[in-house]
Amino acid sequence: MSRRGNYHDNAVMESFFGHLKSEAFYSQKITKVSNTTVRKIVLEYIHYYNCVRIQEKLNHLSPKEFREQVV
């Protein structure tokens, strides 16, 4: 468990949540939505992040493309 106020303990998740908020919510200027809508947006973003989104650390490939290239 991370220590309170120390984001370095969980830097990977902090980074992911930062991307999630900026790319899925702030960019679309979403204000009032139901819990069901938020759940749908988050699940769609997780799929996008894990399969489609190009990542610099993967040599500018999506995770799916990177896995296919390795195999």
CHARMM internal coordinates of N, CA and C (Angstrom, degrees):
IC EDIT
DIST 1 N 1 CA 1.4417
DIST 1 CA 1 C 1.5267
ANGL 1 N 1 CA 1 C 108.54
DIST 1 C 2 N 1.3048
ANGL 1 CA 1 C 2 N 115.44
DIHE 1 N 1 CA 1 C 2 N 137.42
DIST 2 N 2 CA 1.4573
ANGL 1 C 2 N 2 CA 118.39
DIHE 1 CA 1 C 2 N 2 CA -178.13
DIST 2 CA 2 C 1.5258
ANGL 2 N 2 CA 2 C 111.00
DIHE 1 C 2 N 2 CA 2 C -78.49
DIST 2 C 3 N 1.2976
ANGL 2 CA 2 C 3 N 114.06
DIHE 2 N 2 CA 2 C 3 N 154.13
DIST 3 N 3 CA 1.4586
ANGL 2 C 3 N 3 CA 119.83
DIHE 2 CA 2 C 3 N 3 CA 178.30
DIST 3 CA 3 C 1.5222
ANGL 3 N 3 CA 3 C 109.71
DIHE 2 C 3 N 3 CA 3 C -77.41
DIST 3 C 4 N 1.2790
ANGL 3 CA 3 C 4 N 115.88
DIHE 3 N 3 CA 3 C 4 N 146.64
DIST 4 N 4 CA 1.4552
ANGL 3 C 4 N 4 CA 121.59
DIHE 3 CA 3 C 4 N 4 CA -178.93
DIST 4 CA 4 C 1.5264
ANGL 4 N 4 CA 4 C 110.63
DIHE 3 C 4 N 4 CA 4 C -61.32
DIST 4 C 5 N 1.3376
ANGL 4 CA 4 C 5 N 115.44
DIHE 4 N 4 CA 4 C 5 N 130.30
DIST 5 N 5 CA 1.4515
ANGL 4 C 5 N 5 CA 120.72
DIHE 4 CA 4 C 5 N 5 CA 176.71
DIST 5 CA 5 C 1.5125
ANGL 5 N 5 CA 5 C 114.37
DIHE 4 C 5 N 5 CA 5 C 78.69
DIST 5 C 6 N 1.3278
ANGL 5 CA 5 C 6 N 117.74
DIHE 5 N 5 CA 5 C 6 N 8.80
DIST 6 N 6 CA 1.4607
ANGL 5 C 6 N 6 CA 120.28
DIHE 5 CA 5 C 6 N 6 CA -179.20
DIST 6 CA 6 C 1.5249
ANGL 6 N 6 CA 6 C 108.91
DIHE 5 C 6 N 6 CA 6 C -120.44
DIST 6 C 7 N 1.3195
ANGL 6 CA 6 C 7 N 116.19
DIHE 6 N 6 CA 6 C 7 N 88.72
DIST 7 N 7 CA 1.4555
ANGL 6 C 7 N 7 CA 120.56
DIHE 6 CA 6 C 7 N 7 CA -176.01
DIST 7 CA 7 C 1.5193
ANGL 7 N 7 CA 7 C 112.84
DIHE 6 C 7 N 7 CA 7 C -67.84
DIST 7 C 8 N 1.3343
ANGL 7 CA 7 C 8 N 118.47
DIHE 7 N 7 CA 7 C 8 N -16.44
DIST 8 N 8 CA 1.4648
ANGL 7 C 8 N 8 CA 121.07
DIHE 7 CA 7 C 8 N 8 CA 179.47
DIST 8 CA 8 C 1.5260
ANGL 8 N 8 CA 8 C 111.59
DIHE 7 C 8 N 8 CA 8 C -65.39
DIST 8 C 9 N 1.3308
ANGL 8 CA 8 C 9 N 117.00
DIHE 8 N 8 CA 8 C 9 N -24.85
DIST 9 N 9 CA 1.4586
ANGL 8 C 9 N 9 CA 120.25
DIHE 8 CA 8 C 9 N 9 CA 179.54
DIST 9 CA 9 C 1.5271
ANGL 9 N 9 CA 9 C 111.65
DIHE 8 C 9 N 9 CA 9 C -64.97
DIST 9 C 10 N 1.3160
ANGL 9 CA 9 C 10 N 117.27
DIHE 9 N 9 CA 9 C 10 N -24.98
DIST 10 N 10 CA 1.4550
ANGL 9 C 10 N 10 CA 121.00
DIHE 9 CA 9 C 10 N 10 CA -176.46
DIST 10 CA 10 C 1.5233
ANGL 10 N 10 CA 10 C 109.49
DIHE 9 C 10 N 10 CA 10 C -138.19
DIST 10 C 11 N 1.3039
ANGL 10 CA 10 C 11 N 116.73
DIHE 10 N 10 CA 10 C 11 N 50.29
DIST 11 N 11 CA 1.4633
ANGL 10 C 11 N 11 CA 122.25
DIHE 10 CA 10 C 11 N 11 CA -172.23
DIST 11 CA 11 C 1.5202
ANGL 11 N 11 CA 11 C 113.13
DIHE 10 C 11 N 11 CA 11 C -62.33
DIST 11 C 12 N 1.3216
ANGL 11 CA 11 C 12 N 118.10
DIHE 11 N 11 CA 11 C 12 N -35.84
DIST 12 N 12 CA 1.4657
ANGL 11 C 12 N 12 CA 120.62
DIHE 11 CA 11 C 12 N 12 CA -178.59
DIST 12 CA 12 C 1.5228
ANGL 12 N 12 CA 12 C 110.55
DIHE 11 C 12 N 12 CA 12 C -63.79
DIST 12 C 13 N 1.3218
ANGL 12 CA 12 C 13 N 117.12
DIHE 12 N 12 CA 12 C 13 N -46.52
DIST 13 N 13 CA 1.4690
ANGL 12 C 13 N 13 CA 119.93
DIHE 12 CA 12 C 13 N 13 CA -179.99
DIST 13 CA 13 C 1.5246
ANGL 13 N 13 CA 13 C 111.09
DIHE 12 C 13 N 13 CA 13 C -69.70
DIST 13 C 14 N 1.3150
ANGL 13 CA 13 C 14 N 117.53
DIHE 13 N 13 CA 13 C 14 N -37.46
DIST 14 N 14 CA 1.4615
ANGL 13 C 14 N 14 CA 120.03
DIHE 13 CA 13 C 14 N 14 CA 177.02
DIST 14 CA 14 C 1.5227
ANGL 14 N 14 CA 14 C 109.94
DIHE 13 C 14 N 14 CA 14 C -60.28
DIST 14 C 15 N 1.3206
ANGL 14 CA 14 C 15 N 116.99
DIHE 14 N 14 CA 14 C 15 N -41.22
DIST 15 N 15 CA 1.4604
ANGL 14 C 15 N 15 CA 121.52
DIHE 14 CA 14 C 15 N 15 CA 178.11
DIST 15 CA 15 C 1.5228
ANGL 15 N 15 CA 15 C 110.61
DIHE 14 C 15 N 15 CA 15 C -63.63
DIST 15 C 16 N 1.3400
ANGL 15 CA 15 C 16 N 116.53
DIHE 15 N 15 CA 15 C 16 N -46.21
DIST 16 N 16 CA 1.4631
ANGL 15 C 16 N 16 CA 120.56
DIHE 15 CA 15 C 16 N 16 CA 179.53
DIST 16 CA 16 C 1.5236
ANGL 16 N 16 CA 16 C 110.85
DIHE 15 C 16 N 16 CA 16 C -59.95
DIST 16 C 17 N 1.3283
ANGL 16 CA 16 C 17 N 117.64
DIHE 16 N 16 CA 16 C 17 N -48.02
DIST 17 N 17 CA 1.4627
ANGL 16 C 17 N 17 CA 120.55
DIHE 16 CA 16 C 17 N 17 CA -179.40
DIST 17 CA 17 C 1.5229
ANGL 17 N 17 CA 17 C 111.45
DIHE 16 C 17 N 17 CA 17 C -63.67
DIST 17 C 18 N 1.3195
ANGL 17 CA 17 C 18 N 117.44
DIHE 17 N 17 CA 17 C 18 N -34.21
DIST 18 N 18 CA 1.4613
ANGL 17 C 18 N 18 CA 120.28
DIHE 17 CA 17 C 18 N 18 CA 175.26
DIST 18 CA 18 C 1.5170
ANGL 18 N 18 CA 18 C 111.49
DIHE 17 C 18 N 18 CA 18 C -62.78
DIST 18 C 19 N 1.3481
ANGL 18 CA 18 C 19 N 116.16
DIHE 18 N 18 CA 18 C 19 N -44.74
DIST 19 N 19 CA 1.4680
ANGL 18 C 19 N 19 CA 120.10
DIHE 18 CA 18 C 19 N 19 CA 176.75
DIST 19 CA 19 C 1.5215
ANGL 19 N 19 CA 19 C 110.70
DIHE 18 C 19 N 19 CA 19 C -63.63
DIST 19 C 20 N 1.3178
ANGL 19 CA 19 C 20 N 116.60
DIHE 19 N 19 CA 19 C 20 N -44.47
DIST 20 N 20 CA 1.4659
ANGL 19 C 20 N 20 CA 121.36
DIHE 19 CA 19 C 20 N 20 CA -179.99
DIST 20 CA 20 C 1.5233
ANGL 20 N 20 CA 20 C 110.99
DIHE 19 C 20 N 20 CA 20 C -56.94
DIST 20 C 21 N 1.3189
ANGL 20 CA 20 C 21 N 116.34
DIHE 20 N 20 CA 20 C 21 N -49.72
DIST 21 N 21 CA 1.4625
ANGL 20 C 21 N 21 CA 119.59
DIHE 20 CA 20 C 21 N 21 CA -178.20
DIST 21 CA 21 C 1.5227
ANGL 21 N 21 CA 21 C 112.10
DIHE 20 C 21 N 21 CA 21 C -65.03
DIST 21 C 22 N 1.3223
ANGL 21 CA 21 C 22 N 117.30
DIHE 21 N 21 CA 21 C 22 N -44.29
DIST 22 N 22 CA 1.4667
ANGL 21 C 22 N 22 CA 118.99
DIHE 21 CA 21 C 22 N 22 CA -176.39
DIST 22 CA 22 C 1.5214
ANGL 22 N 22 CA 22 C 112.60
DIHE 21 C 22 N 22 CA 22 C -74.07
DIST 22 C 23 N 1.3370
ANGL 22 CA 22 C 23 N 118.29
DIHE 22 N 22 CA 22 C 23 N -36.33
DIST 23 N 23 CA 1.4594
ANGL 22 C 23 N 23 CA 120.43
DIHE 22 CA 22 C 23 N 23 CA -175.79
DIST 23 CA 23 C 1.5250
ANGL 23 N 23 CA 23 C 113.54
DIHE 22 C 23 N 23 CA 23 C -89.17
DIST 23 C 24 N 1.3230
ANGL 23 CA 23 C 24 N 117.93
DIHE 23 N 23 CA 23 C 24 N -32.78
DIST 24 N 24 CA 1.4588
ANGL 23 C 24 N 24 CA 119.80
DIHE 23 CA 23 C 24 N 24 CA -174.89
DIST 24 CA 24 C 1.5252
ANGL 24 N 24 CA 24 C 113.28
DIHE 23 C 24 N 24 CA 24 C -99.75
DIST 24 C 25 N 1.3156
ANGL 24 CA 24 C 25 N 117.86
DIHE 24 N 24 CA 24 C 25 N -25.62
DIST 25 N 25 CA 1.4619
ANGL 24 C 25 N 25 CA 118.88
DIHE 24 CA 24 C 25 N 25 CA -175.72
DIST 25 CA 25 C 1.5249
ANGL 25 N 25 CA 25 C 112.99
DIHE 24 C 25 N 25 CA 25 C -115.65
DIST 25 C 26 N 1.3319
ANGL 25 CA 25 C 26 N 117.70
DIHE 25 N 25 CA 25 C 26 N -57.69
DIST 26 N 26 CA 1.4577
ANGL 25 C 26 N 26 CA 120.09
DIHE 25 CA 25 C 26 N 26 CA -174.41
DIST 26 CA 26 C 1.5190
ANGL 26 N 26 CA 26 C 112.40
DIHE 25 C 26 N 26 CA 26 C -64.00
DIST 26 C 27 N 1.3274
ANGL 26 CA 26 C 27 N 117.65
DIHE 26 N 26 CA 26 C 27 N -38.10
DIST 27 N 27 CA 1.4680
ANGL 26 C 27 N 27 CA 120.48
DIHE 26 CA 26 C 27 N 27 CA -177.93
DIST 27 CA 27 C 1.5218
ANGL 27 N 27 CA 27 C 111.76
DIHE 26 C 27 N 27 CA 27 C -67.11
DIST 27 C 28 N 1.3322
ANGL 27 CA 27 C 28 N 117.40
DIHE 27 N 27 CA 27 C 28 N -24.96
DIST 28 N 28 CA 1.4615
ANGL 27 C 28 N 28 CA 121.11
DIHE 27 CA 27 C 28 N 28 CA -179.41
DIST 28 CA 28 C 1.5225
ANGL 28 N 28 CA 28 C 112.30
DIHE 27 C 28 N 28 CA 28 C -98.53
DIST 28 C 29 N 1.3113
ANGL 28 CA 28 C 29 N 115.96
DIHE 28 N 28 CA 28 C 29 N 0.71
DIST 29 N 29 CA 1.4674
ANGL 28 C 29 N 29 CA 121.95
DIHE 28 CA 28 C 29 N 29 CA 179.55
DIST 29 CA 29 C 1.5332
ANGL 29 N 29 CA 29 C 112.05
DIHE 28 C 29 N 29 CA 29 C 51.62
DIST 29 C 30 N 1.3210
ANGL 29 CA 29 C 30 N 115.46
DIHE 29 N 29 CA 29 C 30 N 46.65
DIST 30 N 30 CA 1.4584
ANGL 29 C 30 N 30 CA 121.63
DIHE 29 CA 29 C 30 N 30 CA 178.75
DIST 30 CA 30 C 1.5236
ANGL 30 N 30 CA 30 C 108.12
DIHE 29 C 30 N 30 CA 30 C -77.54
DIST 30 C 31 N 1.3308
ANGL 30 CA 30 C 31 N 116.58
DIHE 30 N 30 CA 30 C 31 N 130.41
DIST 31 N 31 CA 1.4580
ANGL 30 C 31 N 31 CA 119.34
DIHE 30 CA 30 C 31 N 31 CA -179.65
DIST 31 CA 31 C 1.5274
ANGL 31 N 31 CA 31 C 111.46
DIHE 30 C 31 N 31 CA 31 C -113.27
DIST 31 C 32 N 1.3188
ANGL 31 CA 31 C 32 N 117.87
DIHE 31 N 31 CA 31 C 32 N -71.01
DIST 32 N 32 CA 1.4618
ANGL 31 C 32 N 32 CA 120.44
DIHE 31 CA 31 C 32 N 32 CA -178.13
DIST 32 CA 32 C 1.5185
ANGL 32 N 32 CA 32 C 109.75
DIHE 31 C 32 N 32 CA 32 C -109.77
DIST 32 C 33 N 1.3222
ANGL 32 CA 32 C 33 N 115.67
DIHE 32 N 32 CA 32 C 33 N 119.76
DIST 33 N 33 CA 1.4590
ANGL 32 C 33 N 33 CA 120.75
DIHE 32 CA 32 C 33 N 33 CA 177.67
DIST 33 CA 33 C 1.5256
ANGL 33 N 33 CA 33 C 109.14
DIHE 32 C 33 N 33 CA 33 C -141.91
DIST 33 C 34 N 1.3143
ANGL 33 CA 33 C 34 N 115.85
DIHE 33 N 33 CA 33 C 34 N 157.67
DIST 34 N 34 CA 1.4588
ANGL 33 C 34 N 34 CA 120.34
DIHE 33 CA 33 C 34 N 34 CA 179.16
DIST 34 CA 34 C 1.5257
ANGL 34 N 34 CA 34 C 110.16
DIHE 33 C 34 N 34 CA 34 C -78.25
DIST 34 C 35 N 1.3146
ANGL 34 CA 34 C 35 N 115.50
DIHE 34 N 34 CA 34 C 35 N 164.62
DIST 35 N 35 CA 1.4678
ANGL 34 C 35 N 35 CA 120.33
DIHE 34 CA 34 C 35 N 35 CA 177.22
DIST 35 CA 35 C 1.5230
ANGL 35 N 35 CA 35 C 110.84
DIHE 34 C 35 N 35 CA 35 C -60.23
DIST 35 C 36 N 1.3241
ANGL 35 CA 35 C 36 N 117.02
DIHE 35 N 35 CA 35 C 36 N -37.09
DIST 36 N 36 CA 1.4635
ANGL 35 C 36 N 36 CA 121.35
DIHE 35 CA 35 C 36 N 36 CA 179.11
DIST 36 CA 36 C 1.5198
ANGL 36 N 36 CA 36 C 110.77
DIHE 35 C 36 N 36 CA 36 C -62.54
DIST 36 C 37 N 1.3209
ANGL 36 CA 36 C 37 N 116.97
DIHE 36 N 36 CA 36 C 37 N -41.64
DIST 37 N 37 CA 1.4599
ANGL 36 C 37 N 37 CA 121.15
DIHE 36 CA 36 C 37 N 37 CA 179.61
DIST 37 CA 37 C 1.5245
ANGL 37 N 37 CA 37 C 110.82
DIHE 36 C 37 N 37 CA 37 C -67.18
DIST 37 C 38 N 1.3165
ANGL 37 CA 37 C 38 N 117.03
DIHE 37 N 37 CA 37 C 38 N -42.08
DIST 38 N 38 CA 1.4700
ANGL 37 C 38 N 38 CA 120.60
DIHE 37 CA 37 C 38 N 38 CA 178.24
DIST 38 CA 38 C 1.5229
ANGL 38 N 38 CA 38 C 109.71
DIHE 37 C 38 N 38 CA 38 C -61.55
DIST 38 C 39 N 1.3184
ANGL 38 CA 38 C 39 N 116.76
DIHE 38 N 38 CA 38 C 39 N -44.25
DIST 39 N 39 CA 1.4708
ANGL 38 C 39 N 39 CA 120.76
DIHE 38 CA 38 C 39 N 39 CA 178.44
DIST 39 CA 39 C 1.5255
ANGL 39 N 39 CA 39 C 110.73
DIHE 38 C 39 N 39 CA 39 C -58.96
DIST 39 C 40 N 1.3279
ANGL 39 CA 39 C 40 N 117.01
DIHE 39 N 39 CA 39 C 40 N -44.39
DIST 40 N 40 CA 1.4638
ANGL 39 C 40 N 40 CA 121.59
DIHE 39 CA 39 C 40 N 40 CA -179.91
DIST 40 CA 40 C 1.5327
ANGL 40 N 40 CA 40 C 110.33
DIHE 39 C 40 N 40 CA 40 C -62.76
DIST 40 C 41 N 1.3240
ANGL 40 CA 40 C 41 N 117.20
DIHE 40 N 40 CA 40 C 41 N -45.24
DIST 41 N 41 CA 1.4676
ANGL 40 C 41 N 41 CA 121.62
DIHE 40 CA 40 C 41 N 41 CA 179.90
DIST 41 CA 41 C 1.5287
ANGL 41 N 41 CA 41 C 110.36
DIHE 40 C 41 N 41 CA 41 C -61.23
DIST 41 C 42 N 1.3272
ANGL 41 CA 41 C 42 N 117.05
DIHE 41 N 41 CA 41 C 42 N -44.48
DIST 42 N 42 CA 1.4658
ANGL 41 C 42 N 42 CA 120.98
DIHE 41 CA 41 C 42 N 42 CA -178.55
DIST 42 CA 42 C 1.5247
ANGL 42 N 42 CA 42 C 110.80
DIHE 41 C 42 N 42 CA 42 C -65.42
DIST 42 C 43 N 1.3293
ANGL 42 CA 42 C 43 N 118.11
DIHE 42 N 42 CA 42 C 43 N -44.75
DIST 43 N 43 CA 1.4656
ANGL 42 C 43 N 43 CA 120.74
DIHE 42 CA 42 C 43 N 43 CA 179.59
DIST 43 CA 43 C 1.5239
ANGL 43 N 43 CA 43 C 111.43
DIHE 42 C 43 N 43 CA 43 C -63.36
DIST 43 C 44 N 1.3261
ANGL 43 CA 43 C 44 N 117.08
DIHE 43 N 43 CA 43 C 44 N -40.71
DIST 44 N 44 CA 1.4639
ANGL 43 C 44 N 44 CA 120.31
DIHE 43 CA 43 C 44 N 44 CA 177.22
DIST 44 CA 44 C 1.5311
ANGL 44 N 44 CA 44 C 110.89
DIHE 43 C 44 N 44 CA 44 C -64.86
DIST 44 C 45 N 1.3299
ANGL 44 CA 44 C 45 N 116.54
DIHE 44 N 44 CA 44 C 45 N -39.14
DIST 45 N 45 CA 1.4609
ANGL 44 C 45 N 45 CA 119.62
DIHE 44 CA 44 C 45 N 45 CA -179.90
DIST 45 CA 45 C 1.5285
ANGL 45 N 45 CA 45 C 110.97
DIHE 44 C 45 N 45 CA 45 C -67.88
DIST 45 C 46 N 1.3231
ANGL 45 CA 45 C 46 N 117.63
DIHE 45 N 45 CA 45 C 46 N -39.52
DIST 46 N 46 CA 1.4662
ANGL 45 C 46 N 46 CA 120.33
DIHE 45 CA 45 C 46 N 46 CA 178.34
DIST 46 CA 46 C 1.5230
ANGL 46 N 46 CA 46 C 110.04
DIHE 45 C 46 N 46 CA 46 C -60.60
DIST 46 C 47 N 1.3255
ANGL 46 CA 46 C 47 N 117.33
DIHE 46 N 46 CA 46 C 47 N -42.75
DIST 47 N 47 CA 1.4691
ANGL 46 C 47 N 47 CA 120.40
DIHE 46 CA 46 C 47 N 47 CA 176.91
DIST 47 CA 47 C 1.5270
ANGL 47 N 47 CA 47 C 110.00
DIHE 46 C 47 N 47 CA 47 C -62.46
DIST 47 C 48 N 1.3239
ANGL 47 CA 47 C 48 N 116.72
DIHE 47 N 47 CA 47 C 48 N -45.79
DIST 48 N 48 CA 1.4663
ANGL 47 C 48 N 48 CA 121.41
DIHE 47 CA 47 C 48 N 48 CA 178.47
DIST 48 CA 48 C 1.5301
ANGL 48 N 48 CA 48 C 110.61
DIHE 47 C 48 N 48 CA 48 C -58.92
DIST 48 C 49 N 1.3216
ANGL 48 CA 48 C 49 N 116.87
DIHE 48 N 48 CA 48 C 49 N -46.37
DIST 49 N 49 CA 1.4673
ANGL 48 C 49 N 49 CA 121.88
DIHE 48 CA 48 C 49 N 49 CA -177.24
DIST 49 CA 49 C 1.5250
ANGL 49 N 49 CA 49 C 111.39
DIHE 48 C 49 N 49 CA 49 C -64.87
DIST 49 C 50 N 1.3299
ANGL 49 CA 49 C 50 N 116.97
DIHE 49 N 49 CA 49 C 50 N -40.80
DIST 50 N 50 CA 1.4636
ANGL 49 C 50 N 50 CA 121.08
DIHE 49 CA 49 C 50 N 50 CA -176.34
DIST 50 CA 50 C 1.5223
ANGL 50 N 50 CA 50 C 114.38
DIHE 49 C 50 N 50 CA 50 C -81.98
DIST 50 C 51 N 1.3246
ANGL 50 CA 50 C 51 N 118.20
DIHE 50 N 50 CA 50 C 51 N -20.67
DIST 51 N 51 CA 1.4698
ANGL 50 C 51 N 51 CA 119.81
DIHE 50 CA 50 C 51 N 51 CA -173.49
DIST 51 CA 51 C 1.5234
ANGL 51 N 51 CA 51 C 114.73
DIHE 50 C 51 N 51 CA 51 C -121.99
DIST 51 C 52 N 1.3132
ANGL 51 CA 51 C 52 N 118.49
DIHE 51 N 51 CA 51 C 52 N -30.06
DIST 52 N 52 CA 1.4635
ANGL 51 C 52 N 52 CA 120.96
DIHE 51 CA 51 C 52 N 52 CA -168.64
DIST 52 CA 52 C 1.5248
ANGL 52 N 52 CA 52 C 113.30
DIHE 51 C 52 N 52 CA 52 C -115.17
DIST 52 C 53 N 1.3044
ANGL 52 CA 52 C 53 N 117.81
DIHE 52 N 52 CA 52 C 53 N -41.82
DIST 53 N 53 CA 1.4652
ANGL 52 C 53 N 53 CA 122.65
DIHE 52 CA 52 C 53 N 53 CA -171.23
DIST 53 CA 53 C 1.5258
ANGL 53 N 53 CA 53 C 111.73
DIHE 52 C 53 N 53 CA 53 C -62.30
DIST 53 C 54 N 1.3104
ANGL 53 CA 53 C 54 N 116.25
DIHE 53 N 53 CA 53 C 54 N 125.86
DIST 54 N 54 CA 1.4604
ANGL 53 C 54 N 54 CA 121.82
DIHE 53 CA 53 C 54 N 54 CA 178.08
DIST 54 CA 54 C 1.5273
ANGL 54 N 54 CA 54 C 108.58
DIHE 53 C 54 N 54 CA 54 C -70.14
DIST 54 C 55 N 1.3407
ANGL 54 CA 54 C 55 N 116.01
DIHE 54 N 54 CA 54 C 55 N 135.06
DIST 55 N 55 CA 1.4506
ANGL 54 C 55 N 55 CA 120.82
DIHE 54 CA 54 C 55 N 55 CA -177.12
DIST 55 CA 55 C 1.5256
ANGL 55 N 55 CA 55 C 110.13
DIHE 54 C 55 N 55 CA 55 C -124.70
DIST 55 C 56 N 1.3014
ANGL 55 CA 55 C 56 N 115.19
DIHE 55 N 55 CA 55 C 56 N 131.08
DIST 56 N 56 CA 1.4653
ANGL 55 C 56 N 56 CA 121.08
DIHE 55 CA 55 C 56 N 56 CA -178.15
DIST 56 CA 56 C 1.5283
ANGL 56 N 56 CA 56 C 111.65
DIHE 55 C 56 N 56 CA 56 C -60.42
DIST 56 C 57 N 1.3284
ANGL 56 CA 56 C 57 N 116.54
DIHE 56 N 56 CA 56 C 57 N -40.82
DIST 57 N 57 CA 1.4693
ANGL 56 C 57 N 57 CA 119.90
DIHE 56 CA 56 C 57 N 57 CA -177.42
DIST 57 CA 57 C 1.5256
ANGL 57 N 57 CA 57 C 112.69
DIHE 56 C 57 N 57 CA 57 C -66.99
DIST 57 C 58 N 1.3354
ANGL 57 CA 57 C 58 N 117.78
DIHE 57 N 57 CA 57 C 58 N -14.25
DIST 58 N 58 CA 1.4668
ANGL 57 C 58 N 58 CA 122.25
DIHE 57 CA 57 C 58 N 58 CA 177.84
DIST 58 CA 58 C 1.5217
ANGL 58 N 58 CA 58 C 110.72
DIHE 57 C 58 N 58 CA 58 C -104.26
DIST 58 C 59 N 1.3128
ANGL 58 CA 58 C 59 N 115.93
DIHE 58 N 58 CA 58 C 59 N 30.75
DIST 59 N 59 CA 1.4608
ANGL 58 C 59 N 59 CA 122.00
DIHE 58 CA 58 C 59 N 59 CA 177.81
DIST 59 CA 59 C 1.5335
ANGL 59 N 59 CA 59 C 111.47
DIHE 58 C 59 N 59 CA 59 C 62.76
DIST 59 C 60 N 1.3063
ANGL 59 CA 59 C 60 N 115.60
DIHE 59 N 59 CA 59 C 60 N 39.74
DIST 60 N 60 CA 1.4674
ANGL 59 C 60 N 60 CA 123.55
DIHE 59 CA 59 C 60 N 60 CA 178.11
DIST 60 CA 60 C 1.5240
ANGL 60 N 60 CA 60 C 112.60
DIHE 59 C 60 N 60 CA 60 C 60.14
DIST 60 C 61 N 1.3275
ANGL 60 CA 60 C 61 N 116.06
DIHE 60 N 60 CA 60 C 61 N 38.92
DIST 61 N 61 CA 1.4601
ANGL 60 C 61 N 61 CA 122.62
DIHE 60 CA 60 C 61 N 61 CA 174.50
DIST 61 CA 61 C 1.5191
ANGL 61 N 61 CA 61 C 108.45
DIHE 60 C 61 N 61 CA 61 C -119.70
DIST 61 C 62 N 1.3240
ANGL 61 CA 61 C 62 N 116.02
DIHE 61 N 61 CA 61 C 62 N 160.09
DIST 62 N 62 CA 1.4579
ANGL 61 C 62 N 62 CA 119.04
DIHE 61 CA 61 C 62 N 62 CA 171.39
DIST 62 CA 62 C 1.5263
ANGL 62 N 62 CA 62 C 107.43
DIHE 61 C 62 N 62 CA 62 C -76.81
DIST 62 C 63 N 1.3289
ANGL 62 CA 62 C 63 N 118.37
DIHE 62 N 62 CA 62 C 63 N 158.26
DIST 63 N 63 CA 1.4660
ANGL 62 C 63 N 63 CA 119.36
DIHE 62 CA 62 C 63 N 63 CA 178.67
DIST 63 CA 63 C 1.5332
ANGL 63 N 63 CA 63 C 112.58
DIHE 62 C 63 N 63 CA 63 C -56.81
DIST 63 C 64 N 1.3045
ANGL 63 CA 63 C 64 N 116.65
DIHE 63 N 63 CA 63 C 64 N -38.30
DIST 64 N 64 CA 1.4702
ANGL 63 C 64 N 64 CA 120.36
DIHE 63 CA 63 C 64 N 64 CA 178.99
DIST 64 CA 64 C 1.5305
ANGL 64 N 64 CA 64 C 110.67
DIHE 63 C 64 N 64 CA 64 C -63.60
DIST 64 C 65 N 1.3249
ANGL 64 CA 64 C 65 N 117.14
DIHE 64 N 64 CA 64 C 65 N -45.87
DIST 65 N 65 CA 1.4658
ANGL 64 C 65 N 65 CA 121.01
DIHE 64 CA 64 C 65 N 65 CA 178.41
DIST 65 CA 65 C 1.5276
ANGL 65 N 65 CA 65 C 111.06
DIHE 64 C 65 N 65 CA 65 C -63.66
DIST 65 C 66 N 1.3304
ANGL 65 CA 65 C 66 N 116.15
DIHE 65 N 65 CA 65 C 66 N -39.05
DIST 66 N 66 CA 1.4616
ANGL 65 C 66 N 66 CA 120.51
DIHE 65 CA 65 C 66 N 66 CA 179.88
DIST 66 CA 66 C 1.5274
ANGL 66 N 66 CA 66 C 111.00
DIHE 65 C 66 N 66 CA 66 C -63.66
DIST 66 C 67 N 1.3477
ANGL 66 CA 66 C 67 N 116.92
DIHE 66 N 66 CA 66 C 67 N -45.34
DIST 67 N 67 CA 1.4678
ANGL 66 C 67 N 67 CA 120.70
DIHE 66 CA 66 C 67 N 67 CA 178.03
DIST 67 CA 67 C 1.5224
ANGL 67 N 67 CA 67 C 111.05
DIHE 66 C 67 N 67 CA 67 C -60.24
DIST 67 C 68 N 1.3296
ANGL 67 CA 67 C 68 N 116.90
DIHE 67 N 67 CA 67 C 68 N -43.48
DIST 68 N 68 CA 1.4640
ANGL 67 C 68 N 68 CA 120.75
DIHE 67 CA 67 C 68 N 68 CA -179.89
DIST 68 CA 68 C 1.5276
ANGL 68 N 68 CA 68 C 111.11
DIHE 67 C 68 N 68 CA 68 C -64.48
DIST 68 C 69 N 1.3113
ANGL 68 CA 68 C 69 N 116.83
DIHE 68 N 68 CA 68 C 69 N -36.24
DIST 69 N 69 CA 1.4598
ANGL 68 C 69 N 69 CA 121.21
DIHE 68 CA 68 C 69 N 69 CA -179.98
DIST 69 CA 69 C 1.5304
ANGL 69 N 69 CA 69 C 111.20
DIHE 68 C 69 N 69 CA 69 C -69.13
DIST 69 C 70 N 1.3166
ANGL 69 CA 69 C 70 N 117.17
DIHE 69 N 69 CA 69 C 70 N -37.64
DIST 70 N 70 CA 1.4591
ANGL 69 C 70 N 70 CA 122.07
DIHE 69 CA 69 C 70 N 70 CA -178.65
DIST 70 CA 70 C 1.5277
ANGL 70 N 70 CA 70 C 110.79
DIHE 69 C 70 N 70 CA 70 C -69.25
DIST 70 C 71 N 1.3146
ANGL 70 CA 70 C 71 N 116.34
DIHE 70 N 70 CA 70 C 71 N -39.44
DIST 71 N 71 CA 1.4722
ANGL 70 C 71 N 71 CA 120.76
DIHE 70 CA 70 C 71 N 71 CA -179.00
DIST 71 CA 71 C 1.4813
ANGL 71 N 71 CA 71 C 107.54
DIHE 70 C 71 N 71 CA 71 C -77.67
END
COOR INIT
IC SEED 1 N 1 CA 1 C
IC BUILD
